[in-house]
Amino acid sequence: MNRQRFRVLVVHNRYRSEQPSGEDQVVDQDVALLADAGHEVGMFERRSDDIAAMTVARKVAVPLRVPWNAAVRTELAARLRTERPDVVHIHSTFPLLSPSVVAACADAGVPAVATLHNYLQVCPTGTLYRAGRVCTECAGGSPLPAVRHGCYRDSSVATVPVAVSSLANRRRWRTGITRFFCVSAAQRDILIQAGMPADRLTVKHNFVPDRGARRTGRGDHVLYLGRITAEKGIPVLREAWDRLAARGGVGMPLVLAGTGPLQDEVSAWAERRTDVRYLGLQSREQCHALTERAAVVVVPSSWLEAFGLVAVEAMAAGVPVVAAGHGALGELVREGVTGMLHRPDDPDSLADGIERLVTDVAANQAMGAAARLHYEREFTPAVGLARLVGGYHEAIEAFSGRTGASGTGDTSGPGVSEAVHR
């Protein structure tokens, strides 16, 4: 297809504003990038914030529609038939859209691509993490272990809708989406091992806008940005910092910014010390300013990160990273070149990485410069646009070549019975 400009409809369920999401940020950046390049971009979205204003009856119905929202299917299919976009780009569908959006694309005969920001295709909660460790019990198989363990919100009852959605819609996702964009090769490998079709999975890293601002000098703090949760490695980071303090410290404070379930513990811990500052939730501009003044950014995730926006934003600012050496982080950060990789969940290894990069100023400066060059090669908007548009081209061509691609419509429901017996 030689078309130079695409008509794209982006489908996305926004997260609650009280829990800022990297996914929302990626969606907004993709939309702006496409529009600035002259592509026509529309939005079909829902906002989780809207749940609070719903009547009691509608709130009760939300979990029931997680596996399948027939009204959304009808609404989206009608819009697609009217607007006839070249491609639909699906991001998050939980909880207000549901996988019925995939059926709507089939109804209208429009090719669909989907960015996989996490592991929801093979894990009902999308994290591959449970009880303080990486967990793959459901990957490639039944989601019943997630229900048994109450993986979503620590509740078996709350987990049922996401488990049913995972089971009932597995085949629909894998046959109805022409191309899946994985945000890292590490994520793609995990999904293939769990049974997803390799020929439909392509790697498209997220990009990070170039602010044109880079760190000058040594930096004045060690920085953690992100959710204050166990899976993000907060307990490991606290223990590592305690051990560094026992060694005499590194001569600069640890700054933490973000919110989450462990924020009260972190706040109390910081208040007892002079070498830790907990700032709570910060604006995007404040986060950028903190990054540009950091000596090192730490990303000590205990779970298998699918990408790592914070790490790439640090690279864009010329700041080296100390990150857990698994998942996408082991792919994004080049050991000894753009930063340091520590053994996952090992506070001594994390402490050693932080100490090396803070105390060895020459190595810090060299790795910061290399990190910036790595960003320029792999993660700029120009690179992101080329890969995104290239993915659209491939998806449209593949869809056109498939039998029945003219679209007779998928009139079935979520197919629970079929999925159970498959």
C-alpha positions as CSV (number, residue, x, y, z in Angstrom):
1,M,0.0,0.0,0.0
2,N,1.5,3.3,-1.1
3,R,-0.7,5.6,1.0
4,Q,1.3,8.2,2.7
5,R,-1.3,9.3,5.2
6,F,-3.5,7.1,7.4
7,R,-6.9,7.5,9.0
8,V,-6.5,6.0,12.4
9,L,-9.0,5.4,15.1
10,V,-7.4,4.9,18.5
11,V,-9.4,2.8,21.1
12,H,-8.4,3.3,24.8
13,N,-9.8,3.0,28.3
14,R,-8.1,5.7,30.4
15,Y,-6.9,4.8,33.9
16,R,-8.1,6.7,37.0
17,S,-6.4,10.1,37.2
18,E,-5.5,9.4,40.9
19,Q,-3.2,6.6,39.6
20,P,-1.3,8.2,36.7
21,S,-0.5,5.6,34.0
22,G,2.4,5.3,31.6
23,E,-0.1,3.7,29.2
24,D,-2.2,6.9,29.1
25,Q,1.0,8.9,28.5
26,V,2.1,6.6,25.6
27,V,-1.4,6.8,24.0
28,D,-1.4,10.6,24.1
29,Q,2.1,10.8,22.7
30,D,1.3,8.4,19.9
31,V,-1.8,10.4,18.9
32,A,0.1,13.7,19.0
33,L,3.0,12.1,17.0
34,L,0.6,10.9,14.2
35,A,-1.3,14.1,14.1
36,D,1.8,16.2,13.8
37,A,3.0,14.0,10.9
38,G,-0.3,14.7,9.0
39,H,-2.2,11.5,9.8
40,E,-5.9,11.8,10.6
41,V,-6.5,10.5,14.2
42,G,-9.7,9.9,16.0
43,M,-10.4,8.7,19.5
44,F,-12.9,6.2,20.8
45,E,-12.4,6.1,24.6
46,R,-13.8,5.6,28.0
47,R,-12.5,7.0,31.3
48,S,-12.3,5.0,34.5
49,D,-12.9,8.3,36.4
50,D,-16.5,8.2,35.1
51,I,-17.3,5.2,37.2
52,A,-17.5,7.3,40.3
53,A,-20.3,9.4,38.9
54,M,-22.4,6.3,37.9
55,T,-25.6,5.2,39.6
56,V,-25.3,2.3,41.9
57,A,-27.0,0.0,39.3
58,R,-24.5,1.0,36.6
59,K,-21.5,0.5,39.0
60,V,-22.8,-3.0,39.8
61,A,-22.9,-3.7,36.1
62,V,-19.3,-2.7,35.4
63,P,-17.7,-6.0,36.4
64,L,-20.4,-7.9,34.5
65,R,-19.4,-6.1,31.3
66,V,-15.6,-6.6,31.7
67,P,-15.7,-9.8,29.5
68,W,-18.1,-8.4,27.0
69,N,-19.8,-5.0,26.4
70,A,-22.4,-5.4,23.7
71,A,-23.3,-1.7,23.7
72,V,-19.7,-0.7,23.0
73,R,-19.5,-3.2,20.2
74,T,-22.6,-1.7,18.5
75,E,-21.4,1.8,19.0
76,L,-17.9,1.3,17.7
77,A,-19.0,-0.8,14.7
78,A,-21.4,2.0,13.7
79,R,-18.7,4.6,13.9
80,L,-16.3,2.4,11.9
81,R,-18.8,2.0,9.1
82,T,-19.4,5.7,9.0
83,E,-15.8,6.9,9.2
84,R,-14.0,4.0,7.5
85,P,-10.6,4.4,9.0
86,D,-7.6,2.6,7.5
87,V,-6.8,0.9,10.8
88,V,-8.0,0.7,14.4
89,H,-5.3,0.9,17.1
90,I,-6.4,-0.7,20.3
91,H,-4.7,0.0,23.6
92,S,-6.4,-0.7,27.0
93,T,-10.0,-2.0,27.0
94,F,-10.4,-2.6,30.8
95,P,-12.9,-2.1,32.4
96,L,-15.4,-0.1,30.3
97,L,-14.7,-1.1,26.7
98,S,-14.0,-4.9,26.8
99,P,-12.7,-7.1,24.0
100,S,-16.0,-6.6,22.2
101,V,-14.1,-3.8,20.4
102,V,-12.2,-6.5,18.5
103,A,-15.5,-7.9,17.3
104,A,-16.6,-4.5,16.2
105,C,-13.6,-4.2,14.0
106,A,-14.5,-7.5,12.4
107,D,-18.1,-6.4,12.0
108,A,-17.0,-3.3,10.0
109,G,-14.2,-5.1,8.1
110,V,-11.5,-2.8,9.4
111,P,-8.0,-4.1,10.3
112,A,-7.0,-3.8,14.0
113,V,-3.7,-3.6,15.7
114,A,-3.1,-3.6,19.4
115,T,-0.3,-2.3,21.6
116,L,0.4,-4.7,24.5
117,H,1.5,-2.6,27.4
118,N,1.6,-5.5,29.8
119,Y,0.9,-9.2,30.0
120,L,-3.0,-9.2,30.1
121,Q,-3.1,-11.5,27.1
122,V,-1.6,-14.3,29.3
123,C,-2.2,-13.1,32.9
124,P,-5.6,-11.9,34.2
125,T,-4.0,-9.1,36.1
126,G,-1.4,-8.3,33.5
127,T,1.6,-8.4,35.8
128,L,2.9,-12.0,36.0
129,Y,3.5,-11.1,39.7
130,R,1.9,-12.5,42.8
131,A,2.8,-12.8,46.5
132,G,6.1,-10.9,46.1
133,R,7.4,-12.9,43.2
134,V,7.2,-13.5,39.5
135,C,4.3,-15.9,38.8
136,T,3.4,-17.6,35.5
137,E,0.8,-20.1,36.7
138,C,-1.8,-18.8,34.3
139,A,0.5,-18.0,31.4
140,G,-0.6,-20.2,28.4
141,G,-3.2,-22.0,30.4
142,S,-6.3,-21.6,32.5
143,P,-6.8,-18.4,34.5
144,L,-8.3,-20.4,37.4
145,P,-5.2,-20.1,39.6
146,A,-5.7,-16.3,39.5
147,V,-9.2,-16.8,40.9
148,R,-8.0,-19.2,43.5
149,H,-5.3,-16.8,44.7
150,G,-7.5,-13.7,44.4
151,C,-4.9,-11.9,42.2
152,Y,-7.0,-8.9,41.3
153,R,-7.5,-6.6,44.3
154,D,-6.7,-9.6,46.7
155,S,-10.2,-10.9,46.0
156,S,-11.4,-14.1,44.3
157,V,-14.7,-12.5,43.6
158,A,-13.2,-9.4,42.0
159,T,-10.8,-11.7,39.9
160,V,-13.6,-13.7,38.3
161,P,-14.6,-11.0,35.7
162,V,-11.0,-10.6,34.5
163,A,-10.4,-14.4,34.5
164,V,-13.6,-15.0,32.5
165,S,-12.6,-12.2,30.0
166,S,-9.1,-13.8,29.6
167,L,-10.5,-17.3,29.0
168,A,-13.5,-16.3,26.8
169,N,-11.7,-13.9,24.6
170,R,-8.4,-15.6,24.1
171,R,-9.1,-16.9,20.6
172,R,-10.9,-13.7,19.6
173,W,-7.8,-11.6,20.4
174,R,-5.4,-13.9,18.7
175,T,-7.4,-14.2,15.5
176,G,-9.0,-10.7,15.3
177,I,-5.9,-8.6,15.8
178,T,-3.8,-8.4,12.7
179,R,-0.6,-7.1,14.5
180,F,0.3,-6.9,18.1
181,F,2.9,-4.3,19.0
182,C,5.1,-5.6,21.8
183,V,6.9,-2.8,23.7
184,S,10.0,-5.0,24.1
185,A,11.6,-8.1,22.8
186,A,11.6,-9.5,26.3
187,Q,7.8,-9.1,26.5
188,R,7.4,-10.7,23.0
189,D,9.5,-13.7,24.1
190,I,7.3,-14.3,27.2
191,L,4.1,-14.0,25.2
192,I,5.3,-16.5,22.5
193,Q,6.3,-18.9,25.3
194,A,2.8,-18.6,26.6
195,G,1.3,-19.6,23.3
196,M,0.6,-16.3,21.4
197,P,1.2,-16.4,17.6
198,A,4.7,-15.3,16.9
199,D,3.9,-14.2,13.3
200,R,1.5,-11.5,14.7
201,L,3.8,-10.1,17.4
202,T,6.2,-7.4,16.4
203,V,8.5,-5.2,18.6
204,K,7.8,-1.5,18.7
205,H,9.4,0.2,21.6
206,N,7.7,3.2,23.1
207,F,9.3,6.5,22.3
208,V,10.1,9.4,24.6
209,P,9.9,13.1,23.4
210,D,13.2,14.9,23.4
211,R,12.9,17.8,25.8
212,G,16.2,19.2,24.7
213,A,17.3,19.4,28.4
214,R,20.1,17.2,29.7
215,R,21.8,16.9,33.0
216,T,24.8,19.1,33.7
217,G,27.4,18.3,36.3
218,R,27.3,15.4,38.6
219,G,23.7,15.5,39.8
220,D,22.5,16.0,43.3
221,H,20.3,13.0,44.2
222,V,19.6,9.4,43.5
223,L,16.0,9.2,42.1
224,Y,13.2,6.8,42.1
225,L,10.1,7.7,40.0
226,G,7.0,5.5,39.9
227,R,4.3,3.6,41.8
228,I,5.1,3.1,45.4
229,T,4.4,-0.7,45.3
230,A,6.1,-4.0,46.1
231,E,6.3,-5.1,42.4
232,K,8.1,-1.9,41.6
233,G,10.9,-2.9,44.0
234,I,10.3,-0.4,46.8
235,P,11.1,-2.9,49.6
236,V,14.3,-3.9,47.8
237,L,15.3,-0.2,47.3
238,R,14.6,0.6,51.0
239,E,16.8,-2.3,52.1
240,A,19.6,-1.3,49.7
241,W,19.5,2.2,50.9
242,D,19.7,1.1,54.5
243,R,22.8,-1.0,53.7
244,L,24.4,1.9,51.9
245,A,23.8,4.1,55.0
246,A,25.5,1.4,57.1
247,R,28.5,1.7,54.8
248,G,28.6,5.5,55.3
249,G,26.2,6.6,52.6
250,V,26.9,8.0,49.1
251,G,27.0,11.7,49.9
252,M,23.6,12.6,48.4
253,P,19.9,11.9,49.3
254,L,17.5,9.3,47.8
255,V,14.5,11.1,46.4
256,L,11.3,9.1,45.8
257,A,8.2,10.5,43.9
258,G,5.0,8.7,43.3
259,T,2.0,7.2,45.1
260,G,0.8,3.7,45.9
261,P,-0.1,1.2,48.6
262,L,3.2,1.5,50.3
263,Q,3.3,5.3,50.4
264,D,2.5,5.7,54.1
265,E,5.4,3.3,55.0
266,V,7.8,5.1,52.7
267,S,6.7,8.5,54.0
268,A,7.3,7.4,57.6
269,W,10.6,5.8,56.7
270,A,11.7,9.1,55.0
271,E,10.6,11.2,57.9
272,R,13.0,9.4,60.3
273,R,16.0,10.1,58.1
274,T,18.0,13.0,56.7
275,D,19.2,11.1,53.6
276,V,15.7,10.3,52.2
277,R,13.1,12.6,50.7
278,Y,9.6,11.4,49.8
279,L,7.8,13.9,47.6
280,G,4.5,12.1,46.8
281,L,2.8,12.5,43.5
282,Q,4.6,15.0,41.2
283,S,3.5,16.6,37.9
284,R,5.1,15.5,34.7
285,E,7.2,18.7,34.5
286,Q,8.3,18.2,38.1
287,C,9.4,14.6,37.2
288,H,11.4,15.8,34.3
289,A,13.1,18.4,36.4
290,L,14.0,15.8,39.1
291,T,15.4,13.5,36.4
292,E,17.6,16.2,34.9
293,R,19.1,16.8,38.3
294,A,19.7,13.2,39.2
295,A,23.1,11.5,39.5
296,V,21.4,8.2,38.8
297,V,17.9,6.9,38.3
298,V,17.0,3.6,40.0
299,V,14.4,1.1,38.5
300,P,14.5,-1.8,40.9
301,S,11.4,-3.6,39.7
302,S,10.6,-7.0,41.1
303,W,8.1,-7.9,38.4
304,L,9.0,-8.3,34.7
305,E,8.6,-4.9,33.3
306,A,7.2,-5.0,29.8
307,F,9.0,-1.7,29.0
308,G,10.5,1.0,31.2
309,L,9.6,4.6,30.4
310,V,11.4,6.0,33.4
311,A,14.6,4.3,32.3
312,V,14.3,5.7,28.8
313,E,13.4,9.2,30.1
314,A,16.6,9.1,32.2
315,M,18.6,8.1,29.1
316,A,17.1,11.0,27.1
317,A,18.4,13.3,29.9
318,G,21.9,11.8,29.8
319,V,21.4,10.1,33.2
320,P,22.7,6.5,33.8
321,V,20.3,3.9,35.2
322,V,20.6,1.2,37.8
323,A,17.9,-1.3,37.0
324,A,16.8,-4.9,37.8
325,G,18.4,-7.2,35.2
326,H,15.3,-9.0,34.0
327,G,12.3,-8.3,31.8
328,A,12.6,-5.4,29.4
329,L,15.0,-3.6,31.7
330,G,17.7,-6.1,30.9
331,E,17.1,-5.2,27.3
332,L,16.9,-1.4,27.6
333,V,19.9,-0.8,29.9
334,R,23.3,-2.0,28.6
335,E,25.3,-3.3,31.5
336,G,28.4,-1.2,32.1
337,V,27.6,1.0,29.0
338,T,24.4,3.0,29.7
339,G,24.0,2.0,33.3
340,M,24.2,-1.0,35.7
341,L,22.0,-4.0,36.1
342,H,21.5,-5.5,39.5
343,R,20.3,-9.0,40.4
344,P,16.5,-8.8,40.9
345,D,15.3,-8.6,44.5
346,D,18.9,-8.4,45.7
347,P,19.5,-5.3,47.9
348,D,23.3,-5.8,48.1
349,S,23.5,-5.9,44.3
350,L,21.3,-2.8,44.0
351,A,23.4,-1.0,46.6
352,D,26.6,-1.9,44.8
353,G,25.3,-0.5,41.5
354,I,24.1,2.8,43.1
355,E,27.4,3.2,45.0
356,R,29.5,2.6,41.8
357,L,27.6,5.1,39.7
358,V,27.5,7.8,42.5
359,T,31.1,7.5,43.6
360,D,32.8,6.9,40.2
361,V,32.2,10.3,38.6
362,A,34.1,9.4,35.4
363,A,32.1,6.2,34.9
364,N,28.9,8.1,35.6
365,Q,29.6,10.8,33.0
366,A,30.6,8.2,30.4
367,M,27.5,6.1,30.9
368,G,25.3,9.1,30.9
369,A,26.7,10.1,27.5
370,A,26.3,6.6,26.2
371,A,22.7,6.5,27.5
372,R,21.9,9.6,25.5
373,L,23.3,8.2,22.3
374,H,21.3,5.0,22.9
375,Y,18.2,7.1,23.3
376,E,18.9,8.9,20.0
377,R,19.3,5.7,18.1
378,E,16.3,3.8,19.5
379,F,13.7,5.9,21.3
380,T,13.2,9.3,19.7
381,P,9.9,10.4,18.2
382,A,11.3,10.0,14.7
383,V,12.2,6.4,15.3
384,G,8.8,5.8,17.0
385,L,6.9,7.3,14.1
386,A,8.7,5.2,11.5
387,R,8.0,2.0,13.4
388,L,4.4,2.9,14.1
389,V,3.6,3.7,10.5
390,G,5.6,0.7,9.3
391,G,3.4,-1.5,11.6
392,Y,0.3,0.0,10.1
393,H,1.5,-0.7,6.6
394,E,2.2,-4.3,7.5
395,A,-1.1,-4.8,9.3
396,I,-3.2,-3.3,6.4
397,E,-1.4,-5.5,3.8
398,A,-1.7,-8.6,5.9
399,F,-5.4,-7.9,6.5
400,S,-6.1,-7.4,2.8
401,G,-4.4,-10.7,2.0
402,R,-6.4,-12.8,4.5
403,T,-9.4,-14.9,3.3
404,G,-12.6,-13.0,4.0
405,A,-10.9,-9.8,4.8
406,S,-13.7,-7.8,3.2
407,G,-15.5,-8.5,6.5
408,T,-18.7,-10.4,6.8
409,G,-18.8,-9.5,10.5
410,D,-18.3,-11.6,13.6
411,T,-21.8,-12.0,15.1
412,S,-20.8,-14.3,17.9
413,G,-20.7,-13.3,21.6
414,P,-17.7,-13.8,23.9
415,G,-17.8,-17.6,23.4
416,V,-17.2,-18.8,27.0
417,S,-18.3,-22.3,26.2
418,E,-16.1,-22.6,23.2
419,A,-13.1,-21.2,25.1
420,V,-13.6,-23.6,28.0
421,H,-13.6,-26.6,25.7
422,R,-10.8,-25.4,23.4
